[in-house]
């Protein structure tokens, strides 16, 4: 199995983007190719066919490679949950919680073993493996416990690409500094440099590239221009750049940017709807008057709920709903809509109970067993009888309070034929569900948008629309075309 490692001078340099692009380029050539990231730290996750949890970015890269996402492509997933701790997911299953300081002592050896085992399995099935690093490979205080970058590259003798984000500024210093801090064996693996997110006249960059190649004796494989192609973000820092200038659209959607927001990839399909605006707001911002307010998933529901209370966002959400607003809660956001969340075993932290938003008559109990399921169900609302696909990732069981007048009087309705997955109220102003990926279902998404449009007396959109997988496939082809146009990968792919 031939291997290429992608490392970056910084986070967000374009490693995930480039990994996906190369996977698609090779897949289009008929190669059997797989992505790989030994250890990922992210709150965006996906559930594989065998109901294991991996990073969502690795699932996207698998789709780029035209293979089914599987646990071997991301054997270690760390999910930050506050107080400098992370949930540790090994081979797709939760095995504990650790602080940054204790991780090396408690999980390094078993983590490295899992990485090597996964790579041996992949070697037996694939011609190419495109490995993605994390952060910067030359962090001198972290290298001894690094499971993602040059340890993997050296183990595989991988030809390695160093990618830099020139839009940040200081690109040449980032490159030289990174190379200087690598040891001799690590630096010898760097076979090419890629400059990413360039804007301006290419001619003005040529003298710098000539100097860089002369100084480092490493070829610059090409320069990728800044692009507006929609590509999956790996962590919530990317959301800071998501709020573009508002244009005149029919529907305005606001998403609360929770401190531990998780699976905000749920909202990527909405970017392809040209009749809506999507805006993310922080807890200290006013809600305004959007057509719908979304409370998204959270890695630590209780801690984020407490943050809502302390910031005053709870009051603003209730006022927004009282004045006729529409609310959608997904996963952790769904749990927050209830009366209480109970964590008797303190799985999420020090708080055993927290009052919810009290907008739905239900209680959630946090459980040690984590639910990771792929689902295919039949929708009841906003229209009956349509297949809907998605996945569940949550810790907690939600039950409706049996003596509630709302439940008795049938003021709430089940969203799907599985009553555990979500509800909607009678006038379609309060929605809650556990199903991630709900908006990837094109027909369901359009029918939900039409329920918002009816409230504004707008004509309905056609429900004859493709599922999001089609747009995602086009985006993956687009980034592969972009990279092929500006990067010479031939020396690395021989």
MIZA-448477 format. One record per atom (N, C-alpha, C): x, z negated, y; residue in one letter. Coordinates in pm, whole numbers, plus 50000, padded with zeros to 5 digits. Layout:
BEGIN
XZYA
...
***
This chain:
BEGIN
500855000049881X
500005000050000X
500885000050124X
500725010150208X
501455010750334X
500765001750436X
501554995050517X
500964985450611X
501474987850752X
500584986250847X
500914986350989X
500384973451049X
501224966651123X
500824954351191X
500664957351340X
499574952251399X
499324953551542X
499484939751606X
500464938051695X
500604925551769X
500504928651917X
500184918551996X
499994920652139X
500834911452223X
501104915652345X
501854907152437X
501024895352485X
499704896852481X
498784886352525X
497504887452443X
496634877552457X
495274879152407X
494594890252488X
493644897052426X
492864907752491X
493724919652531X
494874921352466X
495704933052496X
495124945752435X
494294944152332X
493684955752267X
493974956652118X
494354945552058X
494704945551914X
493504949251827X
492374942751849X
491184945551767X
490724959951785X
490754964551909X
490374978151944X
491264988151871X
492594986151878X
493524995451816X
493434995051664X
493264983151608X
493114981851463X
491914989851414X
490784988251482X
489574995651443X
489785010651457X
490445014851566X
490665029051589X
491515035351479X
492605028451443X
493485033951339X
492775034151204X
491985023751177X
491195023751052X
490275035951047X
489615039051156X
488695050551157X
489475063751147X
490615064751214X
491425076851206X
491835079651062X
492315069450993X
492745071250855X
491565073850761X
490455067050785X
489275069050701X
488785083450714X
488845089050834X
488405102850855X
489335112850786X
490565108450759X
491515116950689X
491385115650537X
490445107150495X
490215105450352X
491055094750287X
491745086750368X
492575075950313X
491725063850279X
492155056450178X
491525043650146X
492235033050229X
491565028350333X
492185019450431X
491365006850448X
492054995850471X
491374983050497X
492004976150617X
491194969150697X
491764960350800X
492154947050737X
492914939150812X
493264925750765X
493654917150883X
493124905050886X
493584894850981X
493634881750904X
494854876950880X
495024865150795X
494284853150846X
494384850650976X
493704839151035X
493124843351170X
491864840451188X
491184843851312X
490554831251370X
490614829951502X
489904819051570X
488844825451658X
487594823751620X
486514830351692X
485184823651659X
484224825051750X
482884819751728X
481884830751693X
482344843151693X
481514854151648X
481804856551501X
480804855051417X
481014855851272X
479994865151209X
480304868851084X
479434877851008X
479354872850865X
478274876350797X
478074872150658X
478234884350567X
479134883350470X
479384894350377X
478274895250273X
478344905650190X
477314907550088X
477244895849991X
478404889849962X
478404878249871X
478254865149948X
477734866250071X
477334854750153X
478504845650188X
479634852150224X
480804845150276X
480914847950427X
481554838950498X
481634840150643X
483014845050685X
483034855650767X
484284860950821X
484104863550970X
485204866451039X
485114869851180X
484364882951200X
483534883651304X
482734895651329X
483634907651361X
484754905151429X
485664916251462X
486194922851336X
486434915051232X
486924920951107X
485814928751037X
484564924551053X
483454932450999X
483394946051069X
483574946151201X
483564958851275X
484704967851228X
485884961851207X
487024969651159X
486764975251019X
486074967550936X
485714972550802X
484784984550815X
483804983650903X
482914995050924X
483705006950976X
484705004351060X
485555015251109X
486285021950993X
486695013950894X
487395019150777X
486445024950674X
485155024350705X
484095029350615X
484075021850482X
484285008550491X
484165000050373X
483234988450406X
482784981550303X
481914969950319X
482764957850361X
482334950350465X
483064938150501X
483164928650382X
484334922650364X
484574913750250X
485494902450294X
485474891650218X
486174879650261X
487684881450259X
488214890450175X
489674892150167X
490274897550297X
489494903950382X
490054909350505X
490234898750613X
489674887050592X
489824875950687X
489704862650611X
490744858850536X
490644847050449X
490534833750523X
491004833150649X
490914820650725X
490194823450857X
489124815950882X
488404816651008X
488314802651066X
488804801051188X
488704788251258X
487664789651368X
486694780251369X
485624780751469X
485734768451559X
486214770151682X
486364758651774X
485034751851798X
485064738351800X
483824731051821X
483974719451919X
484954720252008X
485124710052111X
486024698752067X
486474690852165X
487374679452140X
488634683652065X
489094695852094X
490334701152035X
490274701751882X
489074703751828X
488914704951683X
488284718351649X
488484722351524X
487884734751475X
487374732751334X
486294739651303X
485834740351165X
486714750351090X
487154746550971X
488044755050892X
487234761950783X
487244775150785X
486554783050684X
487604790650604X
487734787350477X
488734793350389X
488044801650282X
488444814150271X
487814823350176X
486294823550192X
485864822750317X
484444824350347X
483604811850341X
484214800150308X
483434787950294X
484074776450373X
483224767850427X
483704756450505X
484434746650413X
485664742850453X
486404732850373X
486754720350454X
486434720350585X
486734708350662X
486804711150810X
487174700650882X
487364701251027X
488754695751058X
489424701851154X
490774697451184X
491054697951333X
491974689651376X
492514690651511X
493674700451508X
494064705251624X
495184714551629X
496444708151575X
496634695251605X
497834688251562X
497914686251412X
496754684751347X
496744681951202X
496664694551117X
496404705951180X
496164718051103X
497364721851017X
498564721551076X
499754725651001X
499964716950878X
499804703950894X
500044694850783X
498994696350673X
497744698250712X
496654697850614X
496264711350555X
496484722150630X
495914734850587X
496904746450581X
498124744550629X
499044755750634X
499364761450495X
499724752850402X
500124757550269X
498994764550195X
497804758550198X
496684764950127X
496234777550201X
496424777550333X
496084789450410X
496994801150377X
498314798550370X
499264809150338X
499044814250196X
498714805350105X
498414809549969X
497194818749966X
496154815250044X
494954823650049X
495254837250108X
496124837650208X
496504850350269X
497224859150168X
498184853650097X
498924861549999X
498024866349885X
497124857749842X
496194861649735X
495294873149780X
494784872149904X
493934882949956X
494694896049966X
495934895350014X
496734907550027X
497024913849891X
497254905849789X
497494911349655X
496254918449603X
495084912849630X
493834919449588X
493664932749661X
493924932749793X
493764944949871X
494784955549829X
495994951249795X
497044960649753X
496604969049633X
495824962949546X
495414969849424X
494314980149448X
493744980249569X
492584988849594X
492784999149705X
493784996649795X
493855004949915X
495225011449932X
495225023050004X
496465030150035X
497115024750162X
496265020650258X
496755015750386X
496095002250418X
496864993650482X
496324981150537X
496764980150682X
495784979250773X
496064977850916X
495834963350953X
496904956150979X
496844941751004X
496794938851153X
495994929351190X
495894925251330X
496494911351348X
497304909951450X
497834896851486X
496884889351576X
497384878451634X
496564870251724X
497414865551840X
496834865751960X
497574861052075X
498864868852091X
499984861552104X
501314867452116X
502164862851998X
502954871651937X
503704867851817X
504954859451845X
505254857051972X
506514850452005X
506314836852073X
505174830452049X
504944817152105X
505874807152036X
506944803252103X
508014795852036X
507564782151987X
506554776352051X
506064763152006X
505084764251890X
504664776451856X
503664778251751X
504174786351632X
505314792851646X
505774802251543X
505934795951406X
506334783251402X
506574776851273X
505304775451191X
504134775651258X
502874774351184X
501984786651199X
502604797651241X
501844809951264X
501534816651131X
500254818751104X
499804825250981X
499294839351004X
499444844251126X
498744856551161X
499664868051201X
500784865051262X
501604875551322X
502794879451235X
504004875451277X
505214880651215X
505474875251075X
504884863951040X
505014859150902X
504374869250806X
503204874250845X
502544884450763X
503324897550769X
503794901250887X
504544913750902X
505794913750815X
506524902450815X
507744901650734X
507414901650585X
506344894850547X
505944894250407X
505624908250355X
505014916550440X
504604930050400X
505634940750437X
506704936850507X
507664946650561X
506894957350640X
505994952650723X
505064961550791X
505704967750916X
505524980750933X
505844987151059X
504894981551164X
505474976751274X
504684968951369X
504624975651505X
503424975651563X
503194981051698X
502974969351793X
503624969851908X
503404960052014X
502574966652122X
501374961252149X
500474966952249X
500384957652370X
500344963552489X
500314955852613X
499164960852700X
498514951552769X
497444954652864X
498074956053003X
498264968453048X
498914970753177X
497994967353294X
496694966853268X
495744963753376X
495894949453426X
496494940653344X
496734926853386X
497874925853487X
498744935753489X
499964935053569X
501084928853489X
502314932053527X
503474926253461X
503724931453321X
503294943653291X
503364948753154X
504794949453101X
505724954253184X
507094955653136X
507724942053110X
507434932353194X
507954918853171X
507354912753046X
506074915253021X
505434910252899X
506094915952775X
506394928852779X
507014935452664X
508424929952640X
509234929852745X
510624925352731X
510674910652690X
509834902452750X
509814888252716X
509434885952571X
508434893152524X
508014891752385X
509134895652290X
509744907152314X
510834911752228X
512014902152231X
512304896552346X
513444887452360X
513244874752277X
512004870352264X
511724857852193X
511544859652042X
511474871951996X
511414874351852X
512824873151793X
512904868151669X
514224867851607X
514604881951560X
515844883651514X
516374896851483X
515544903951376X
515164896651270X
514394902751162X
513004906951210X
512404898751297X
511074902051350X
511144914251441X
512134914151530X
512244925251625X
512504938451554X
513224937851443X
513544950251370X
512294956951315X
511214949451301X
509964955051250X
509164962451357X
509464959951485X
508724966351594X
509174980951603X
508284990051564X
508625004251557X
507995012351669X
507155006251750X
506535013751857X
505835004651956X
505735009352080X
505055002152188X
503905010952237X
502765004652262X
501615011652319X
501185004652447X
501015012552551X
500525007252679X
499035010152686X
498234999652706X
496775000652701X
496154997852838X
494965003252858X
494135000852977X
494815005653105X
495415017353099X
496095022853217X
495105030153307X
495205027653435X
494425035353532X
495395040153641X
495165052153685X
496065057753786X
496705070553736X
497735075153807X
498395087653774X
499485085153670X
499345091853557X
500285090053446X
501705093353489X
501855102953577X
503175107253620X
503975095853681X
503285086753751X
503965075653817X
504495065353718X
504025066153593X
504455056553492X
505665061553413X
505965074353423X
506975080353336X
508355074053351X
508775071253474X
510115065453493X
510205051753429X
509115044053435X
509105030853372X
509185031953220X
508475041553163X
508505043553018X
509915047852973X
510525056753051X
511875061353017X
512855049653017X
512745041053118X
513615029253124X
513355020053006X
512075017852974X
511705008552867X
512255013252733X
512135026052705X
512645031252578X
514165030252572X
514835032652685X
516285031652688X
516755017252669X
516035007952730X
516424993852727X
516154987552591X
514984990852532X
514574984152407X
514974991952282X
515275004952298X
515545013852184X
514335014852091X
513145012652149X
511885013752074X
511025024352144X
510475033952071X
509695044452136X
508345039352187X
507935044752300X
506575042552349X
505705053452286X
504775049252202X
503975058752124X
502905065552209X
502595059752325X
501595065852409X
500985055952506X
500115061152591X
499445053252695X
497955055852683X
497175045352658X
495715046452645X
495065043452779X
494275052452833X
493615049652962X
492515039052947X
492215032553057X
491105023053060X
489815030453026X
489015024752939X
487795031552893X
486585022652910X
485425028952921X
484175021352929X
483415021852796X
484085026152688X
483445026152557X
483115011852517X
481885009452476X
481464996052436X
482134992452304X
482874981252304X
483514976552181X
483314961552169X
483164956752046X
482834942652022X
483894933452080X
483454923552156X
484364913252209X
484544902452104X
485744896152105X
486034886352001X
485724872152045X
485844868952174X
485514855352218X
484864855752354X
484364844152397X
483504843452514X
484224846152645X
485564846252646X
486264849752768X
485914863852813X
485604872452717X
485224886152752X
483924886652831X
483114876352818X
481834876352889X
482024875353039X
483194870353083X
483454869253226X
483454882953292X
483724893353213X
483764906853268X
482524914953234X
481524908353176X
480344915753128X
479324918553239X
479284910153342X
478244911753443X
478644922553542X
478234934653514X
478534945853602X
477534946053717X
477764955053811X
476834956153922X
475444959553871X
474474952253922X
473104954753879X
472594967953937X
471904975253856X
471224987253903X
469734984953882X
468944993753935X
467504992153925X
467044995653784X
466594985653710X
466124987453573X
464754980953559X
464054984753453X
462694979653432X
462674964953393X
463604960953307X
463594947553249X
464934940653275X
464884928253321X
466084920253344X
466134908853242X
467254908253168X
467454898053066X
468624889253105X
468424876353102X
469484866853135X
469824858653010X
471124857552981X
471604849852867X
472384837752919X
472044825952869X
472754813752909X
474114813452838X
475174812652916X
476524812152858X
476854797652824X
476484793652702X
476734780052656X
478234777452643X
478674764852655X
480114761952642X
480704766552510X
479914765852400X
480394770252269X
479504781552217X
479234791152304X
478374802452269X
478934809552146X
478064812652051X
478484818951926X
477624831251899X
478234841051836X
477544853351797X
476814859951914X
477504860652030X
476894868152140X
476954883152112X
477574886951999X
477484900851953X
476034904751922X
475154894751909X
473734897651889X
473184906751999X
473784906152119X
473194912852234X
473844926352264X
474824930452183X
475464943452205X
474474955052199X
473504954852105X
472564966252101X
471774967952231X
471604957152306X
470844958152431X
471564966652535X
472894967852521X
473664975652617X
473344990552607X
472774994452494X
472445008552475X
471035011752523X
470325001752571X
468985004052627X
469125006252778X
468895018552823X
469145021652964X
468045017053057X
467035010053003X
465955004953090X
466114990153121X
467214983753075X
467344969353095X
468704965653154X
468744954453225X
469964947853268X
470154935353184X
471394932453144X
471714920053075X
472744912653159X
472424900153192X
473314891953275X
473574878653205X
474814873953209X
475174860753156X
475334851153274X
474754839153259X
474894829053365X
475514816453309X
476294809453391X
476854796553355X
475824785553378X
476134773653327X
475154762753333X
474874757953475X
475784760553567X
475564755853705X
474884766353793X
474504777653735X
473854788053812X
472334786953803X
471664792253906X
470214793153902X
469794804153805X
468654802153743X
468144812153648X
467624824353721X
467024822153835X
466384833253905X
465034836253841X
464674848953839X
463384852853784X
463514864653689X
464274863153582X
464404874153486X
463114875953406X
463004887153339X
461844889553254X
461924881553125X
463124878153082X
463294869552965X
464604861952978X
464584849452935X
465774841052931X
466124838652785X
467364841652747X
467804839852610X
468754827952601X
468454818852509X
469374807952476X
470034811952344X
471334814952344X
471974820952227X
472424810552125X
473144815352026X
473694806451924X
474804797651980X
475084786851907X
476124777451949X
476814771951826X
478134769851835X
478854763651725X
478544748751717X
478364742251832X
478034727951835X
476774726151918X
475654727051849X
474354727351917X
474114714752000X
474414703051943X
474144690652015X
475014689552140X
476294692552129X
477174691752246X
476734701352355X
476334713352317X
475874722952417X
474534718852476X
473694712552395X
472414707552445X
472634696252547X
473594687652517X
473934676952612X
474454683052743X
475244693752730X
475744700552850X
474594706452932X
473554711652863X
472374716552934X
471714705453013X
471574693752949X
470934682253016X
471754677853138X
473064676253119X
473914671053226X
473984680553346X
473934693453319X
474054703253427X
472764705253505X
471654700353450X
470354702753512X
469734715853465X
470404723153376X
469854735753326X
468574733553247X
468464722053180X
467234718853105X
466024719253198X
466154712953312X
465044712553409X
464724726653458X
465774734353486X
465554747953537X
464894756753431X
465264754953303X
464644762753195X
463154759453185X
462824746453189X
461424742453179X
460604747553297X
461184747153416X
460474752153534X
460254767253523X
461274774053475X
461164788653456X
460024791853359X
459924784453249X
458874786953151X
457504783253207X
457444772153277X
456164767553335X
455624777753435X
456514784753503X
456094794553604X
455834808353544X
455794809153410X
455404821653346X
456524829553284X
457724823653273X
458844830753215X
458754831753063X
459534840753008X
459604842852863X
460954837852813X
460954830552703X
462184824852648X
462354829352504X
463594832752469X
463974835752331X
465164826952295X
465034819052188X
466144811152137X
466574816552002X
467874818751986X
468404823951860X
469334813651799X
469114810451673X
469954801151596X
470064787751667X
471244784051718X
471374771351790X
470424770451908X
470214781751975X
469254781952086X
467854779352040X
467504784051919X
466204781051858X
466084766151832X
467114760051776X
467094745651748X
466894737551876X
467504742051986X
467404734852113X
465984734552168X
465164744252129X
463794744852183X
462904733752130X
463334726952024X
462514716651963X
462554703252036X
461954693151972X
461864679852034X
463154671852016X
463754672551898X
464974664951873X
465874672551776X
467164669451786X
468144673851686X
468844661351636X
468834659551505X
469374647351443X
470624650851363X
471684643251386X
472934645251314X
473404631751261X
472694626751160X
472944613151109X
474364611351058X
474954621751001X
476304620750945X
477394624451046X
476994626851171X
477944630251278X
478834642051239X
478204652251185X
478934664251143X
479454671851265X
478644672351372X
479034679851491X
479834671451590X
479804658351577X
480514649951673X
480004635751669X
480084629151782X
479794614851786X
478324611651807X
477504621451841X
476104618851874X
475214620751750X
474414610451720X
473544611051603X
472194617551632X
471784617451757X
470494623251792X
470534627951937X
469814638651964X
469744643852100X
468364649652123X
467794646652238X
466494652252274X
466654667052304X
465704674952254X
465734689252279X
465004692852407X
464704705552423X
463974710252541X
462484707252532X
462024703352413X
460624699552392X
459654710752428X
460044722852391X
459194734352415X
458534739452287X
459014734552173X
458404737652044X
458274724651964X
457164722851889X
456944710351815X
457714709751684X
459024707951694X
459834708151572X
461044699051587X
461644695951473X
462834687651468X
463854694351377X
465114693751416X
466184699451335X
467114688351288X
467444688351161X
468414679051105X
469664686751066X
470804682851126X
472074689151094X
472494684850953X
472884694550873X
473244691750733X
474694695750708X
475294689450607X
476674692650573X
476774706450510X
475744710550439X
475754723950377X
475434734450482X
476284744450488X
476104755050586X
475334766650523X
474374771850596X
473594783350550X
474274796150595X
474674804450500X
475204817850529X
474494827650436X
473584835250492X
472734843950411X
472564857550478X
472584868150401X
472114881150447X
470624881850419X
469854886850516X
468404886650501X
467814900550525X
466734903350452X
465884914850478X
464454910150461X
463694910150571X
462344904350571X
461374914150636X
460084910350632X
459034918250695X
458574911150821X
458514918350932X
458114912051058X
456604910751068X
456174899851132X
454764897951169X
454544900751318X
455554898251398X
455504900251544X
456834906051587X
456814914051693X
455704918051779X
454764928251717X
455104933051597X
454204942051526X
454364939151379X
453314940851305X
453304936751165X
453784947851072X
454534943750969X
454784952550857X
456054960750860X
457034957050944X
458264964750952X
459424956950890X
460304964050818X
461494957850762X
462474954050872X
463034942050860X
464014937250956X
465204931550878X
466414935650917X
467624930750854X
468404922050951X
469144912350896X
469974903550976X
470714893750888X
471194883050948X
471924873050871X
471794859450938X
471864849150854X
471814835350902X
473204828950893X
473594821650997X
474784813050996X
474424800651075X
474124789751006X
473794777451079X
473924765350989X
474134753951054X
474094741050986X
472904733451043X
471924731150959X
470734724451006X
469474730250945X
468504721650922X
467204725650868X
466144721950971X
465304731451006X
464294729451109X
462914728051045X
462204717551084X
460844715251034X
459884713151149X
458684718551134X
457654716351235X
456944703251209X
456594696351316X
455944683351306X
454494685551263X
454134680051148X
452854683351084X
451644679151165X
451774668551244X
450604663751319X
450484670351456X
451254680551478X
451214687151609X
449914695051626X
449244692851738X
448024700451767X
448304715351778X
449504718751825X
449834732851840X
449834739751705X
450444733251605X
450484739051470X
449094739451411X
448314728451426X
446974727751369X
446074738551428X
446184740851557X
445314750451624X
445844764751621X
446914766551543X
447504779851524X
447904786351656X
448514778151743X
449044783551866X
450434789651844X
451004787151725X
452284793051687X
452094802051566X
452874812851561X
452794822051449X
454194824651395X
454294826651266X
455584829551205X
456014843851238X
457264845551276X
457774858651313X
457894868051192X
458204862151076X
458494870250958X
457724864950837X
457814872450728X
457134867750608X
457814855450549X
459044852350589X
459684839750555X
459474830250672X
458634819850655X
458274811150768X
459424802850822X
460554801950749X
461674793850795X
462504800850902X
462264813750923X
463164821651007X
462804821951154X
461564818151190X
461254818251332X
459774818551362X
459464815851490X
458074815351535X
457954821851673X
456704824651710X
456374829151844X
455044822951881X
454864819652010X
453584813752050X
452534824552073X
451324820052098X
450174829152099X
450284839952206X
450794836552323X
450864846552430X
452224853452439X
453044852052334X
454324859052323X
455294855752436X
455264843152480X
456184838952586X
457274829552535X
457154824752412X
458154815852354X
458514820852215X
459754825652200X
460234831152075X
461404822752025X
461474820651894X
462614813651838X
462884818751698X
464164821551668X
464454826351532X
465884823051493X
466114822951362X
467434820351304X
468194833251273X
467594844751297X
468134857351246X
469114863651346X
470414863251311X
471394870651389X
471274885451356X
471634893851454X
471544908251434X
470144913751450X
469234905851504X
467834909951515X
467684922651600X
468474923851707X
468344935451795X
468984948051738X
469704946851627X
470264958751563X
469174967251498X
468014961151475X
466864968351419X
466154975751534X
466384988851540X
465934996451656X
464444995651682X
463614997151579X
462164996851598X
461714983051643X
462244972251580X
461864958651621X
462284956051765X
463494960451800X
463984958351937X
463064964952039X
462674977352012X
461814984452106X
460434977952115X
459904973352003X
458584966852007X
458674953752085X
459784946552070X
459964934152148X
460084937352296X
460834947852329X
460944951952470X
459584956352524X
458794962852441X
457464967152486X
456554955352513X
456754944152440X
455954932152469X
456294926852608X
457544928552650X
457944924652786X
457394934652888X
457414947252852X
456944957552944X
455434956252970X
454694952252867X
453244950352886X
452964939552990X
453794929352991X
453594918553088X
453774923553231X
454554934153246X
454794939853379X
453974952553403X
453054955353307X
452214967253317X
453044980153326X
454124980453247X
454964992253238X
454595000153113X
454745013253114X
454415021152994X
455375017752880X
454915018752756X
455755015052642X
456855025252618X
457955020352558X
459025029052514X
458705034252374X
459255045552339X
459075050752204X
459735041352104X
459045038851993X
459635030351889X
460345038651783X
460355051751802X
461095060451711X
462535061151758X
463285050951724X
464665049651771X
465545045451654X
466785050051654X
467695046851546X
468155032351554X
468535026851440X
469115013451438X
470485013851505X
470945002151545X
472195000851620X
473395006151543X
473325006251411X
474455010951331X
474875025051374X
473925033251418X
474235046851460X
475075046751588X
474675038251684X
475465037351807X
476845031551781X
476895021751690X
478195015651656X
479115025951592X
478575034351505X
479375044751442X
479915054551547X
479095058151642X
479555067351747X
480655060851830X
480495047851862X
481525040951940X
482845040451864X
482795038351732X
484015037951652X
484665051751647X
483875062251638X
484435075751644X
485035078551782X
484365073651886X
484855075952022X
486205069252046X
486375056851997X
487665050252020X
488755056651934X
488385061551815X
489365068751733X
489785081751802X
488825088951861X
489155101251935X
490075098052052X
489775087152122X
490585083252238X
492025080552196X
492195072452092X
493545068952048X
494275081351995X
493595089851920X
494225102051870X
494685111151984X
493965110852095X
494285119652208X
495535115052284X
495795102052282X
496865096852368X
498015090152294X
497885088052164X
498905081052086X
499415089751973X
500735089951954X
501335097151842X
501635087051731X
500735086551632X
500875077051522X
501645082951404X
501965095751410X
502585102451296X
503825095451243X
504755090651330X
505955083951276X
505645071551192X
504525064751225X
504185052451154X
503375055151028X
502715066651023X
501815069450912X
502475077550802X
503745081650820X
504415089550717X
504515081450588X
***
